Amino acid sequence: MNRLNQLYAWLMLLPALLMLLAFTYLPTVTTLWHSVFYPARGSQPAQFAGLDNYRMLIDDPVFWQALSNNLWYALGTVPLSIALALAMALWVNGRIGGRTALRLAYFTPTMLPMIAVANIWLFFYTPEIGLFNRLLECVGLPGINWLGDPDWALPSLMLMTVWKEAGFFMIFYLAALQALSRDLYQAAALEGASALYTFRRLTLPLLMPTTLFVLVNAVLNAFKLVDHLFILTKGGPNNASNLLLYYIYENAFSFFDSSYAATLTVILLALLVTLALLQFRLIERRIHYR
Amino acid sequence: MTRITHLLSTAAAWCLGLLWILPLLYAFWAALHPGEYATRFELLAPLTMDNFRTAWQQAPFMRYMLNTLIITGLILLFQLILCTLAGYALARMAFRGRGLVFALVLLQLMVMPEILIVENYQTLSGLKLVDTHLGVALPYMASAFGIFLLRQTFLTVPQELEDAARLEGCSRLGILWKVYVPLAKPTYLAYGLVSVSHHWNNFLWPLVVTNTADSRPLTVGMAIFGAPESGVQWPIICAGTLIAVGPLLALFLVFQRQFVQSFMHAGLK
């Protein structure tokens, strides 16, 4: 009976595990494998390359630029969108006129495809007639070549990303806020605690698990979401806004160097696995809260 | 004093809300007016539907929409089946290595299919599935998020219900179908909405794996449509964009309460 049960359990897991094996575990392993070979030329089998691809990577200034861009990109978008998300959630959760409309406005960017909003934002950033430069003109400032200037291309991407993501993270905070106990707040009010004090000493600590969860998700997103690059900058000018995953795409499907793309993927995976270990720890901690 | 802060805070909230909705409002403005009003904002500018007509003729939107529908439908159908079975096994069946399997499943939350485009493309071309709907859908059919969500929900179902159903002679799959699935309805709705909106908007993998309009979803079609090389004008791009996001946006506006609640439900687990 027990053995039959075990068989049953494995049978139920089988379809999901097969799909995970084919599209997550095996590709992870073959990525490692391909990163130590030269690209196959014609019908000849690929030659073993040892660590040559990794040496190439260390000497590749574009890789270092994409990596540092990606770190700056994460640093620029993650804290800001989390702070905005928290503010939005507090507003929408409190007594404010037109709560439903506000919630809708904040959340709408989440529902729109990145490609679609990038098409619209591209117009905002256009040098001559774009909306942003017209606004600058109104207050008498010179226009900025938002996407064409190497100093502004990455910040321009960040700005749009924050706009796209904040509403999504707001939802998690909102869910957490609505699950908080009313009694605690009544007690705080009885004690005569100020609004700021209540927020700092009560709300913020109680939201800590949510903040950690959102943080990990936001960091992951900063490395896997590159759709807008295809529309706005294509990683340019001169790689000033290139990000790791976009560089992987370029190598695999524009330069047709799948070995180097695999090597870059290994680096990105290593980065993400480091984050994954972090996340497992956080999940363990979350269980204590329940 | 508190009244002033309250007023200021309300004003800030509304300014931010306005900023957040502005791009969409602008898209409507540009799409509904003739080209010369794309940067001139006059209340009485003449309205027109020409931009929508032109956009509609310049790209096979019907075909793209159908492709998106088929792809998201395929993904959702298989996700629901696979995740239900796996979620139940992980929640309620005792077997060796359960903890390890669960950890392996959760690994996909970090090592997402997006990262593995290079290898997955080679797998698909080996299977001769490049440029097919099935090819776009395959890597997403087993979802760690779905398995996790359903496992957590199934764990909250009282064991007594299962025992009672077994006494009445229900089979395992019967119990799953008649006891667990109905009780997890809110989770299914939440997961379904999150999954559909995610895959409706997904871009990178479909871009890699599709080559023709026969399998290309809306997002990829939109990127080609809006590319500067194609020389299409602003108002027409805006109109095309609105056509593309229209169905999901309409669905969202009508069911916005359910949408937001579903995302919250999925986020709480």
Contacts between the chains, C-beta under 8 A, distances in Angstrom:
chain1	res1	chain2	res2	distance
A	5	B	93	6.4
A	5	B	94	7.0
A	5	B	95	7.1
A	6	B	95	4.5
A	6	B	96	6.8
A	8	B	93	6.9
A	8	B	172	6.2
A	9	B	89	4.6
A	9	B	93	4.0
A	9	B	94	7.7
A	9	B	95	4.1
A	9	B	98	7.9
A	10	B	89	7.8
A	10	B	95	6.7
A	12	B	85	4.3
A	12	B	86	6.6
A	12	B	88	6.4
A	12	B	89	4.1
A	12	B	93	7.4
A	13	B	85	7.2
A	13	B	86	5.2
A	13	B	89	4.9
A	13	B	90	7.5
A	13	B	101	6.5
A	15	B	81	7.4
A	15	B	82	5.0
A	15	B	85	6.5
A	15	B	86	7.6
A	15	B	142	7.5
A	16	B	82	4.4
A	16	B	83	6.9
A	16	B	85	6.8
A	16	B	86	3.9
A	16	B	105	7.4
A	16	B	142	4.4
A	16	B	147	6.4
A	17	B	86	7.5
A	17	B	101	7.4
A	17	B	142	7.6
A	18	B	142	7.9
A	19	B	82	6.7
A	19	B	138	7.5
A	19	B	141	5.0
A	19	B	142	3.6
A	20	B	104	7.3
A	20	B	105	6.8
A	20	B	108	6.0
A	20	B	142	4.8
A	20	B	144	7.7
A	22	B	123	6.8
A	22	B	138	7.9
A	23	B	113	5.9
A	23	B	116	7.2
A	23	B	120	5.8
A	23	B	123	7.2
A	23	B	138	6.6
A	23	B	139	4.1
A	23	B	142	7.5
A	24	B	107	7.1
A	24	B	108	5.0
A	24	B	111	5.8
A	24	B	113	7.2
A	24	B	116	7.1
A	24	B	142	7.9
A	25	B	104	7.6
A	26	B	119	7.8
A	26	B	123	7.8
A	27	B	116	4.3
A	27	B	119	3.5
A	27	B	120	5.6
A	27	B	123	6.8
A	28	B	111	6.1
A	28	B	116	6.9
A	28	B	119	7.9
A	30	B	119	5.2
A	30	B	122	7.9
A	31	B	116	6.8
A	31	B	118	7.1
A	31	B	119	5.4
A	34	B	118	8.0
A	34	B	119	7.4
A	84	B	16	7.5
A	87	B	16	7.7
A	88	B	13	7.8
A	88	B	16	7.1
A	91	B	9	7.2
A	91	B	13	4.2
A	96	B	9	8.0
A	96	B	10	5.7
A	96	B	13	6.0
A	97	B	10	6.5
A	98	B	14	7.6
A	101	B	17	7.4
A	102	B	13	6.2
A	102	B	14	7.1
A	102	B	17	4.7
A	103	B	260	6.5
A	104	B	253	7.8
A	104	B	256	5.8
A	105	B	17	4.0
A	105	B	18	7.4
A	105	B	20	5.0
A	105	B	21	4.3
A	106	B	16	7.6
A	106	B	17	6.3
A	106	B	20	5.5
A	107	B	256	7.8
A	107	B	259	7.8
A	107	B	260	6.2
A	108	B	20	7.0
A	108	B	21	6.1
A	108	B	24	6.2
A	108	B	249	8.0
A	108	B	252	7.7
A	109	B	20	6.4
A	109	B	23	7.7
A	110	B	197	7.9
A	110	B	263	8.0
A	111	B	197	6.0
A	111	B	201	8.0
A	111	B	245	7.9
A	111	B	248	6.3
A	111	B	249	6.5
A	111	B	252	4.8
A	111	B	259	7.5
A	112	B	24	7.3
A	112	B	201	7.3
A	112	B	245	5.4
A	112	B	249	7.3
A	113	B	200	7.1
A	113	B	201	3.8
A	113	B	203	6.8
A	113	B	218	7.5
A	113	B	219	5.0
A	113	B	222	7.3
A	113	B	244	7.4
A	113	B	245	6.5
A	114	B	201	6.6
A	114	B	203	6.4
A	115	B	201	7.9
A	115	B	203	5.3
A	115	B	219	4.7
A	115	B	222	5.2
A	115	B	223	5.2
A	115	B	226	7.7
A	116	B	219	7.6
A	116	B	222	6.0
A	116	B	241	4.7
A	116	B	244	6.0
A	116	B	245	5.1
A	117	B	23	6.2
A	119	B	222	6.8
A	119	B	226	4.4
A	119	B	237	5.6
A	119	B	238	7.6
A	119	B	241	5.1
A	120	B	23	4.8
A	120	B	24	7.7
A	120	B	26	6.6
A	120	B	27	5.1
A	120	B	238	6.7
A	120	B	241	6.4
A	121	B	23	6.5
A	122	B	226	7.6
A	123	B	26	7.9
A	123	B	30	7.6
A	123	B	38	7.9
A	123	B	234	5.7
A	123	B	237	7.9
A	123	B	238	7.8
A	124	B	23	7.3
A	124	B	26	7.9
A	129	B	38	7.7
A	129	B	39	5.1
A	131	B	26	7.2
A	131	B	39	7.5
A	134	B	39	6.7
A	163	B	19	7.8
A	163	B	20	6.7
A	163	B	23	7.7
A	166	B	20	7.9
A	167	B	20	6.7
A	168	B	263	7.9
A	171	B	260	6.6
A	171	B	263	4.5
A	171	B	264	5.6
A	171	B	267	5.8
A	172	B	264	7.7
A	172	B	267	4.2
A	174	B	260	7.9
A	174	B	264	6.1
A	175	B	264	3.7
A	175	B	265	7.6
A	175	B	267	4.9
A	175	B	268	4.9
A	176	B	268	7.5
A	178	B	264	7.6
A	179	B	268	6.9
A	195	B	2	7.8
A	213	B	267	7.9
A	220	B	110	6.8
A	220	B	112	7.8
A	224	B	112	5.9
A	224	B	114	4.8
A	224	B	115	6.3
A	226	B	204	6.8
A	227	B	203	4.3
A	227	B	204	6.3
A	227	B	219	7.7
A	230	B	203	7.5
A	230	B	207	7.5
A	230	B	223	5.8
A	231	B	223	6.4
A	231	B	226	6.5
A	231	B	227	7.9
A	245	B	114	7.1
A	245	B	115	6.9
A	245	B	204	7.6
A	248	B	117	7.3
A	248	B	118	6.7
A	249	B	117	6.8
A	249	B	204	7.1
A	249	B	208	7.4
A	252	B	117	7.0
A	252	B	118	4.5
A	252	B	121	7.4
A	253	B	121	8.0
A	253	B	208	6.4
A	258	B	118	5.8
A	258	B	122	7.4
A	261	B	118	4.7
A	262	B	118	6.0
A	262	B	119	7.3
A	265	B	115	6.6
A	265	B	116	7.0
A	265	B	118	6.0
A	265	B	119	7.7
A	268	B	115	5.9
A	269	B	111	6.5
A	269	B	115	6.5
A	272	B	110	5.0
A	272	B	111	6.3
A	272	B	115	6.7
A	273	B	110	6.7
A	273	B	111	7.4
A	275	B	110	6.3
A	276	B	107	6.8
A	276	B	109	7.6
A	276	B	110	3.7
A	276	B	111	7.5
A	279	B	109	7.3
A	279	B	110	6.7
A	280	B	103	7.7
A	280	B	106	7.6
A	283	B	106	7.9
